[in-house]
Amino acid sequence: MADTDSAPATLHYGDGEFVVLKPGRFVVCAVSERPIALEVLRYWSVALQEPYAGAGQALQRLAPSR
């Protein structure tokens, strides 16, 4: 049996929910590269299919460039 504690999960990000494709306890923030426990994951991009550690990282990634 695989060790899901040390390997990141693979998710499909939808509108308001995500589906676990490969079990794991965390995903890695696309901006900060910090691990995010699935139970606290609240921010992601459906279009880019990537997670963010918080609102600041989501805004940093998704805000239009000036």
PDB file of N, CA, C and O in Angstrom:
ATOM      1  N   MET A   1       0.832  -1.186   0.000  1.00  0.00           N
ATOM      2  CA  MET A   1       0.000   0.000   0.000  1.00  0.00           C
ATOM      3  C   MET A   1       0.876   1.248   0.000  1.00  0.00           C
ATOM      4  O   MET A   1       1.864   1.317   0.731  1.00  0.00           O
ATOM      5  N   ALA A   2       0.514   2.235  -0.819  1.00  0.00           N
ATOM      6  CA  ALA A   2       1.313   3.451  -0.960  1.00  0.00           C
ATOM      7  C   ALA A   2       1.219   4.308   0.301  1.00  0.00           C
ATOM      8  O   ALA A   2       0.209   4.308   1.004  1.00  0.00           O
ATOM      9  N   ASP A   3       2.289   5.030   0.561  1.00  0.00           N
ATOM     10  CA  ASP A   3       2.320   5.940   1.703  1.00  0.00           C
ATOM     11  C   ASP A   3       1.744   7.284   1.282  1.00  0.00           C
ATOM     12  O   ASP A   3       2.451   8.105   0.699  1.00  0.00           O
ATOM     13  N   THR A   4       0.460   7.518   1.573  1.00  0.00           N
ATOM     14  CA  THR A   4      -0.202   8.749   1.158  1.00  0.00           C
ATOM     15  C   THR A   4       0.161   9.929   2.050  1.00  0.00           C
ATOM     16  O   THR A   4      -0.219  11.060   1.747  1.00  0.00           O
ATOM     17  N   ASP A   5       0.889   9.696   3.145  1.00  0.00           N
ATOM     18  CA  ASP A   5       1.301  10.795   4.016  1.00  0.00           C
ATOM     19  C   ASP A   5       2.446  11.600   3.414  1.00  0.00           C
ATOM     20  O   ASP A   5       2.563  12.798   3.671  1.00  0.00           O
ATOM     21  N   SER A   6       3.285  10.957   2.620  1.00  0.00           N
ATOM     22  CA  SER A   6       4.454  11.652   2.100  1.00  0.00           C
ATOM     23  C   SER A   6       4.319  12.052   0.634  1.00  0.00           C
ATOM     24  O   SER A   6       5.128  12.834   0.134  1.00  0.00           O
ATOM     25  N   ALA A   7       3.328  11.537  -0.049  1.00  0.00           N
ATOM     26  CA  ALA A   7       3.145  11.875  -1.465  1.00  0.00           C
ATOM     27  C   ALA A   7       1.972  12.840  -1.628  1.00  0.00           C
ATOM     28  O   ALA A   7       0.947  12.692  -0.962  1.00  0.00           O
ATOM     29  N   PRO A   8       2.120  13.828  -2.512  1.00  0.00           N
ATOM     30  CA  PRO A   8       1.001  14.755  -2.729  1.00  0.00           C
ATOM     31  C   PRO A   8      -0.165  14.076  -3.443  1.00  0.00           C
ATOM     32  O   PRO A   8       0.013  13.127  -4.207  1.00  0.00           O
ATOM     33  N   ALA A   9      -1.336  14.581  -3.176  1.00  0.00           N
ATOM     34  CA  ALA A   9      -2.539  14.105  -3.859  1.00  0.00           C
ATOM     35  C   ALA A   9      -2.593  14.721  -5.249  1.00  0.00           C
ATOM     36  O   ALA A   9      -1.990  15.763  -5.508  1.00  0.00           O
ATOM     37  N   THR A  10      -3.316  14.067  -6.128  1.00  0.00           N
ATOM     38  CA  THR A  10      -3.628  14.644  -7.434  1.00  0.00           C
ATOM     39  C   THR A  10      -5.118  14.919  -7.435  1.00  0.00           C
ATOM     40  O   THR A  10      -5.921  14.030  -7.151  1.00  0.00           O
ATOM     41  N   LEU A  11      -5.491  16.160  -7.755  1.00  0.00           N
ATOM     42  CA  LEU A  11      -6.883  16.568  -7.691  1.00  0.00           C
ATOM     43  C   LEU A  11      -7.364  17.091  -9.034  1.00  0.00           C
ATOM     44  O   LEU A  11      -6.572  17.533  -9.866  1.00  0.00           O
ATOM     45  N   HIS A  12      -8.664  17.032  -9.226  1.00  0.00           N
ATOM     46  CA  HIS A  12      -9.311  17.758 -10.327  1.00  0.00           C
ATOM     47  C   HIS A  12     -10.117  18.860  -9.658  1.00  0.00           C
ATOM     48  O   HIS A  12     -10.981  18.588  -8.824  1.00  0.00           O
ATOM     49  N   TYR A  13      -9.829  20.118 -10.029  1.00  0.00           N
ATOM     50  CA  TYR A  13     -10.453  21.271  -9.397  1.00  0.00           C
ATOM     51  C   TYR A  13     -11.687  21.686 -10.189  1.00  0.00           C
ATOM     52  O   TYR A  13     -11.610  21.961 -11.387  1.00  0.00           O
ATOM     53  N   GLY A  14     -12.820  21.726  -9.504  1.00  0.00           N
ATOM     54  CA  GLY A  14     -14.065  22.149 -10.117  1.00  0.00           C
ATOM     55  C   GLY A  14     -14.570  23.423  -9.464  1.00  0.00           C
ATOM     56  O   GLY A  14     -13.897  24.002  -8.612  1.00  0.00           O
ATOM     57  N   ASP A  15     -15.748  23.853  -9.864  1.00  0.00           N
ATOM     58  CA  ASP A  15     -16.367  25.054  -9.290  1.00  0.00           C
ATOM     59  C   ASP A  15     -16.880  24.737  -7.889  1.00  0.00           C
ATOM     60  O   ASP A  15     -17.915  24.089  -7.731  1.00  0.00           O
ATOM     61  N   GLY A  16     -16.149  25.196  -6.874  1.00  0.00           N
ATOM     62  CA  GLY A  16     -16.572  25.024  -5.493  1.00  0.00           C
ATOM     63  C   GLY A  16     -16.263  23.678  -4.869  1.00  0.00           C
ATOM     64  O   GLY A  16     -16.605  23.444  -3.710  1.00  0.00           O
ATOM     65  N   GLU A  17     -15.620  22.782  -5.618  1.00  0.00           N
ATOM     66  CA  GLU A  17     -15.257  21.475  -5.064  1.00  0.00           C
ATOM     67  C   GLU A  17     -14.102  20.888  -5.860  1.00  0.00           C
ATOM     68  O   GLU A  17     -13.806  21.325  -6.972  1.00  0.00           O
ATOM     69  N   PHE A  18     -13.464  19.901  -5.274  1.00  0.00           N
ATOM     70  CA  PHE A  18     -12.415  19.187  -5.990  1.00  0.00           C
ATOM     71  C   PHE A  18     -12.639  17.697  -5.826  1.00  0.00           C
ATOM     72  O   PHE A  18     -13.293  17.249  -4.884  1.00  0.00           O
ATOM     73  N   VAL A  19     -12.088  16.942  -6.753  1.00  0.00           N
ATOM     74  CA  VAL A  19     -12.198  15.482  -6.739  1.00  0.00           C
ATOM     75  C   VAL A  19     -10.789  14.922  -6.618  1.00  0.00           C
ATOM     76  O   VAL A  19      -9.887  15.341  -7.343  1.00  0.00           O
ATOM     77  N   VAL A  20     -10.599  13.981  -5.708  1.00  0.00           N
ATOM     78  CA  VAL A  20      -9.296  13.351  -5.514  1.00  0.00           C
ATOM     79  C   VAL A  20      -9.120  12.271  -6.581  1.00  0.00           C
ATOM     80  O   VAL A  20      -9.880  11.304  -6.635  1.00  0.00           O
ATOM     81  N   LEU A  21      -8.109  12.452  -7.424  1.00  0.00           N
ATOM     82  CA  LEU A  21      -7.793  11.469  -8.462  1.00  0.00           C
ATOM     83  C   LEU A  21      -6.750  10.470  -7.979  1.00  0.00           C
ATOM     84  O   LEU A  21      -6.790   9.292  -8.331  1.00  0.00           O
ATOM     85  N   LYS A  22      -5.811  10.962  -7.162  1.00  0.00           N
ATOM     86  CA  LYS A  22      -4.782  10.104  -6.558  1.00  0.00           C
ATOM     87  C   LYS A  22      -4.684  10.490  -5.094  1.00  0.00           C
ATOM     88  O   LYS A  22      -4.413  11.650  -4.783  1.00  0.00           O
ATOM     89  N   PRO A  23      -4.895   9.553  -4.195  1.00  0.00           N
ATOM     90  CA  PRO A  23      -4.907   9.879  -2.763  1.00  0.00           C
ATOM     91  C   PRO A  23      -3.589  10.473  -2.272  1.00  0.00           C
ATOM     92  O   PRO A  23      -2.508  10.148  -2.763  1.00  0.00           O
ATOM     93  N   GLY A  24      -3.719  11.333  -1.312  1.00  0.00           N
ATOM     94  CA  GLY A  24      -2.603  11.966  -0.633  1.00  0.00           C
ATOM     95  C   GLY A  24      -3.191  12.882   0.427  1.00  0.00           C
ATOM     96  O   GLY A  24      -4.401  13.103   0.452  1.00  0.00           O
ATOM     97  N   ARG A  25      -2.361  13.409   1.290  1.00  0.00           N
ATOM     98  CA  ARG A  25      -2.859  14.275   2.373  1.00  0.00           C
ATOM     99  C   ARG A  25      -2.713  15.750   2.061  1.00  0.00           C
ATOM    100  O   ARG A  25      -3.249  16.595   2.777  1.00  0.00           O
ATOM    101  N   PHE A  26      -1.983  16.068   0.986  1.00  0.00           N
ATOM    102  CA  PHE A  26      -1.722  17.474   0.686  1.00  0.00           C
ATOM    103  C   PHE A  26      -1.538  17.672  -0.814  1.00  0.00           C
ATOM    104  O   PHE A  26      -1.384  16.716  -1.575  1.00  0.00           O
ATOM    105  N   VAL A  27      -1.558  18.948  -1.216  1.00  0.00           N
ATOM    106  CA  VAL A  27      -1.152  19.381  -2.551  1.00  0.00           C
ATOM    107  C   VAL A  27      -0.122  20.478  -2.361  1.00  0.00           C
ATOM    108  O   VAL A  27       0.077  20.951  -1.242  1.00  0.00           O
ATOM    109  N   VAL A  28       0.531  20.887  -3.423  1.00  0.00           N
ATOM    110  CA  VAL A  28       1.580  21.901  -3.327  1.00  0.00           C
ATOM    111  C   VAL A  28       1.089  23.186  -3.992  1.00  0.00           C
ATOM    112  O   VAL A  28       0.622  23.166  -5.131  1.00  0.00           O
ATOM    113  N   CYS A  29       1.198  24.300  -3.272  1.00  0.00           N
ATOM    114  CA  CYS A  29       0.784  25.604  -3.781  1.00  0.00           C
ATOM    115  C   CYS A  29       1.558  25.933  -5.056  1.00  0.00           C
ATOM    116  O   CYS A  29       2.782  25.807  -5.101  1.00  0.00           O
ATOM    117  N   ALA A  30       0.832  26.356  -6.089  1.00  0.00           N
ATOM    118  CA  ALA A  30       1.441  26.683  -7.376  1.00  0.00           C
ATOM    119  C   ALA A  30       2.300  27.942  -7.315  1.00  0.00           C
ATOM    120  O   ALA A  30       3.140  28.150  -8.191  1.00  0.00           O
ATOM    121  N   VAL A  31       2.111  28.779  -6.311  1.00  0.00           N
ATOM    122  CA  VAL A  31       2.868  30.026  -6.200  1.00  0.00           C
ATOM    123  C   VAL A  31       4.007  29.890  -5.192  1.00  0.00           C
ATOM    124  O   VAL A  31       5.162  30.160  -5.524  1.00  0.00           O
ATOM    125  N   SER A  32       3.694  29.476  -3.975  1.00  0.00           N
ATOM    126  CA  SER A  32       4.694  29.446  -2.904  1.00  0.00           C
ATOM    127  C   SER A  32       5.414  28.108  -2.779  1.00  0.00           C
ATOM    128  O   SER A  32       6.441  28.014  -2.107  1.00  0.00           O
ATOM    129  N   GLU A  33       4.877  27.069  -3.428  1.00  0.00           N
ATOM    130  CA  GLU A  33       5.396  25.704  -3.345  1.00  0.00           C
ATOM    131  C   GLU A  33       5.300  25.113  -1.937  1.00  0.00           C
ATOM    132  O   GLU A  33       5.965  24.124  -1.632  1.00  0.00           O
ATOM    133  N   ARG A  34       4.477  25.715  -1.084  1.00  0.00           N
ATOM    134  CA  ARG A  34       4.237  25.174   0.256  1.00  0.00           C
ATOM    135  C   ARG A  34       3.203  24.053   0.180  1.00  0.00           C
ATOM    136  O   ARG A  34       2.293  24.118  -0.647  1.00  0.00           O
ATOM    137  N   PRO A  35       3.323  23.035   1.019  1.00  0.00           N
ATOM    138  CA  PRO A  35       2.281  22.009   1.061  1.00  0.00           C
ATOM    139  C   PRO A  35       1.001  22.572   1.685  1.00  0.00           C
ATOM    140  O   PRO A  35       1.050  23.388   2.606  1.00  0.00           O
ATOM    141  N   ILE A  36      -0.134  22.125   1.169  1.00  0.00           N
ATOM    142  CA  ILE A  36      -1.443  22.543   1.680  1.00  0.00           C
ATOM    143  C   ILE A  36      -2.218  21.274   2.014  1.00  0.00           C
ATOM    144  O   ILE A  36      -2.494  20.465   1.128  1.00  0.00           O
ATOM    145  N   ALA A  37      -2.568  21.096   3.278  1.00  0.00           N
ATOM    146  CA  ALA A  37      -3.377  19.933   3.667  1.00  0.00           C
ATOM    147  C   ALA A  37      -4.740  20.012   2.983  1.00  0.00           C
ATOM    148  O   ALA A  37      -5.329  21.090   2.901  1.00  0.00           O
ATOM    149  N   LEU A  38      -5.238  18.897   2.499  1.00  0.00           N
ATOM    150  CA  LEU A  38      -6.511  18.899   1.778  1.00  0.00           C
ATOM    151  C   LEU A  38      -7.648  19.462   2.619  1.00  0.00           C
ATOM    152  O   LEU A  38      -8.552  20.105   2.085  1.00  0.00           O
ATOM    153  N   GLU A  39      -7.615  19.227   3.923  1.00  0.00           N
ATOM    154  CA  GLU A  39      -8.714  19.697   4.768  1.00  0.00           C
ATOM    155  C   GLU A  39      -8.751  21.218   4.925  1.00  0.00           C
ATOM    156  O   GLU A  39      -9.758  21.761   5.380  1.00  0.00           O
ATOM    157  N   VAL A  40      -7.672  21.914   4.558  1.00  0.00           N
ATOM    158  CA  VAL A  40      -7.667  23.378   4.631  1.00  0.00           C
ATOM    159  C   VAL A  40      -7.584  24.039   3.254  1.00  0.00           C
ATOM    160  O   VAL A  40      -7.520  25.265   3.170  1.00  0.00           O
ATOM    161  N   LEU A  41      -7.583  23.263   2.193  1.00  0.00           N
ATOM    162  CA  LEU A  41      -7.518  23.805   0.839  1.00  0.00           C
ATOM    163  C   LEU A  41      -8.806  24.550   0.515  1.00  0.00           C
ATOM    164  O   LEU A  41      -9.888  23.963   0.539  1.00  0.00           O
ATOM    165  N   ARG A  42      -8.695  25.843   0.211  1.00  0.00           N
ATOM    166  CA  ARG A  42      -9.862  26.676  -0.084  1.00  0.00           C
ATOM    167  C   ARG A  42      -9.741  27.452  -1.391  1.00  0.00           C
ATOM    168  O   ARG A  42     -10.739  27.945  -1.915  1.00  0.00           O
ATOM    169  N   TYR A  43      -8.521  27.562  -1.918  1.00  0.00           N
ATOM    170  CA  TYR A  43      -8.292  28.389  -3.098  1.00  0.00           C
ATOM    171  C   TYR A  43      -7.643  27.573  -4.207  1.00  0.00           C
ATOM    172  O   TYR A  43      -6.647  26.885  -3.984  1.00  0.00           O
ATOM    173  N   TRP A  44      -8.221  27.658  -5.417  1.00  0.00           N
ATOM    174  CA  TRP A  44      -7.651  26.996  -6.581  1.00  0.00           C
ATOM    175  C   TRP A  44      -8.207  27.634  -7.836  1.00  0.00           C
ATOM    176  O   TRP A  44      -9.176  28.393  -7.794  1.00  0.00           O
ATOM    177  N   SER A  45      -7.578  27.315  -8.951  1.00  0.00           N
ATOM    178  CA  SER A  45      -8.042  27.793 -10.257  1.00  0.00           C
ATOM    179  C   SER A  45      -8.585  26.609 -11.041  1.00  0.00           C
ATOM    180  O   SER A  45      -7.888  25.619 -11.263  1.00  0.00           O
ATOM    181  N   VAL A  46      -9.842  26.727 -11.457  1.00  0.00           N
ATOM    182  CA  VAL A  46     -10.438  25.697 -12.302  1.00  0.00           C
ATOM    183  C   VAL A  46      -9.763  25.718 -13.671  1.00  0.00           C
ATOM    184  O   VAL A  46      -9.437  24.667 -14.224  1.00  0.00           O
ATOM    185  N   ALA A  47      -9.556  26.915 -14.215  1.00  0.00           N
ATOM    186  CA  ALA A  47      -8.971  27.048 -15.556  1.00  0.00           C
ATOM    187  C   ALA A  47      -7.537  26.527 -15.614  1.00  0.00           C
ATOM    188  O   ALA A  47      -7.155  25.858 -16.574  1.00  0.00           O
ATOM    189  N   LEU A  48      -6.741  26.834 -14.583  1.00  0.00           N
ATOM    190  CA  LEU A  48      -5.339  26.424 -14.570  1.00  0.00           C
ATOM    191  C   LEU A  48      -5.124  25.081 -13.888  1.00  0.00           C
ATOM    192  O   LEU A  48      -4.051  24.491 -14.010  1.00  0.00           O
ATOM    193  N   GLN A  49      -6.139  24.588 -13.165  1.00  0.00           N
ATOM    194  CA  GLN A  49      -6.055  23.320 -12.434  1.00  0.00           C
ATOM    195  C   GLN A  49      -4.851  23.314 -11.491  1.00  0.00           C
ATOM    196  O   GLN A  49      -4.006  22.420 -11.534  1.00  0.00           O
ATOM    197  N   GLU A  50      -4.800  24.365 -10.620  1.00  0.00           N
ATOM    198  CA  GLU A  50      -3.719  24.440  -9.646  1.00  0.00           C
ATOM    199  C   GLU A  50      -4.223  25.044  -8.340  1.00  0.00           C
ATOM    200  O   GLU A  50      -5.118  25.889  -8.343  1.00  0.00           O
ATOM    201  N   PRO A  51      -3.637  24.604  -7.215  1.00  0.00           N
ATOM    202  CA  PRO A  51      -4.053  25.077  -5.895  1.00  0.00           C
ATOM    203  C   PRO A  51      -3.198  26.236  -5.398  1.00  0.00           C
ATOM    204  O   PRO A  51      -2.076  26.450  -5.858  1.00  0.00           O
ATOM    205  N   TYR A  52      -3.767  26.983  -4.437  1.00  0.00           N
ATOM    206  CA  TYR A  52      -3.067  28.113  -3.813  1.00  0.00           C
ATOM    207  C   TYR A  52      -3.205  28.014  -2.301  1.00  0.00           C
ATOM    208  O   TYR A  52      -4.243  27.593  -1.792  1.00  0.00           O
ATOM    209  N   ALA A  53      -2.152  28.405  -1.585  1.00  0.00           N
ATOM    210  CA  ALA A  53      -2.138  28.312  -0.131  1.00  0.00           C
ATOM    211  C   ALA A  53      -3.097  29.289   0.531  1.00  0.00           C
ATOM    212  O   ALA A  53      -3.560  29.037   1.644  1.00  0.00           O
ATOM    213  N   GLY A  54      -3.401  30.392  -0.127  1.00  0.00           N
ATOM    214  CA  GLY A  54      -4.309  31.382   0.448  1.00  0.00           C
ATOM    215  C   GLY A  54      -4.754  32.375  -0.602  1.00  0.00           C
ATOM    216  O   GLY A  54      -4.391  32.280  -1.774  1.00  0.00           O
ATOM    217  N   ALA A  55      -5.551  33.332  -0.153  1.00  0.00           N
ATOM    218  CA  ALA A  55      -6.085  34.342  -1.065  1.00  0.00           C
ATOM    219  C   ALA A  55      -4.974  35.173  -1.699  1.00  0.00           C
ATOM    220  O   ALA A  55      -5.060  35.526  -2.875  1.00  0.00           O
ATOM    221  N   GLY A  56      -3.940  35.484  -0.936  1.00  0.00           N
ATOM    222  CA  GLY A  56      -2.833  36.278  -1.459  1.00  0.00           C
ATOM    223  C   GLY A  56      -2.132  35.599  -2.624  1.00  0.00           C
ATOM    224  O   GLY A  56      -1.814  36.243  -3.624  1.00  0.00           O
ATOM    225  N   GLN A  57      -1.894  34.312  -2.498  1.00  0.00           N
ATOM    226  CA  GLN A  57      -1.250  33.570  -3.573  1.00  0.00           C
ATOM    227  C   GLN A  57      -2.163  33.468  -4.792  1.00  0.00           C
ATOM    228  O   GLN A  57      -1.702  33.571  -5.928  1.00  0.00           O
ATOM    229  N   ALA A  58      -3.456  33.264  -4.554  1.00  0.00           N
ATOM    230  CA  ALA A  58      -4.414  33.188  -5.668  1.00  0.00           C
ATOM    231  C   ALA A  58      -4.449  34.513  -6.419  1.00  0.00           C
ATOM    232  O   ALA A  58      -4.421  34.527  -7.650  1.00  0.00           O
ATOM    233  N   LEU A  59      -4.510  35.630  -5.688  1.00  0.00           N
ATOM    234  CA  LEU A  59      -4.518  36.938  -6.331  1.00  0.00           C
ATOM    235  C   LEU A  59      -3.209  37.212  -7.070  1.00  0.00           C
ATOM    236  O   LEU A  59      -3.214  37.772  -8.166  1.00  0.00           O
ATOM    237  N   GLN A  60      -2.107  36.818  -6.472  1.00  0.00           N
ATOM    238  CA  GLN A  60      -0.802  37.011  -7.100  1.00  0.00           C
ATOM    239  C   GLN A  60      -0.753  36.282  -8.442  1.00  0.00           C
ATOM    240  O   GLN A  60      -0.238  36.822  -9.422  1.00  0.00           O
ATOM    241  N   ARG A  61      -1.273  35.087  -8.489  1.00  0.00           N
ATOM    242  CA  ARG A  61      -1.234  34.275  -9.701  1.00  0.00           C
ATOM    243  C   ARG A  61      -2.271  34.715 -10.736  1.00  0.00           C
ATOM    244  O   ARG A  61      -1.989  34.729 -11.934  1.00  0.00           O
ATOM    245  N   LEU A  62      -3.473  35.074 -10.271  1.00  0.00           N
ATOM    246  CA  LEU A  62      -4.586  35.296 -11.174  1.00  0.00           C
ATOM    247  C   LEU A  62      -4.824  36.749 -11.553  1.00  0.00           C
ATOM    248  O   LEU A  62      -5.554  37.021 -12.506  1.00  0.00           O
ATOM    249  N   ALA A  63      -4.230  37.680 -10.834  1.00  0.00           N
ATOM    250  CA  ALA A  63      -4.423  39.102 -11.136  1.00  0.00           C
ATOM    251  C   ALA A  63      -3.773  39.444 -12.480  1.00  0.00           C
ATOM    252  O   ALA A  63      -2.691  38.948 -12.794  1.00  0.00           O
ATOM    253  N   PRO A  64      -4.437  40.290 -13.267  1.00  0.00           N
ATOM    254  CA  PRO A  64      -3.813  40.682 -14.541  1.00  0.00           C
ATOM    255  C   PRO A  64      -2.518  41.441 -14.309  1.00  0.00           C
ATOM    256  O   PRO A  64      -2.393  42.196 -13.344  1.00  0.00           O
ATOM    257  N   SER A  65      -1.562  41.239 -15.192  1.00  0.00           N
ATOM    258  CA  SER A  65      -0.285  41.952 -15.091  1.00  0.00           C
ATOM    259  C   SER A  65      -0.479  43.412 -15.436  1.00  0.00           C
ATOM    260  O   SER A  65      -1.280  43.763 -16.302  1.00  0.00           O
ATOM    261  N   ARG A  66       0.259  44.247 -14.753  1.00  0.00           N
ATOM    262  CA  ARG A  66       0.155  45.693 -15.008  1.00  0.00           C
ATOM    263  C   ARG A  66       1.309  46.178 -15.827  1.00  0.00           C
ATOM    264  O   ARG A  66       1.389  47.367 -16.139  1.00  0.00           O
TER     265      ARG A  66
END
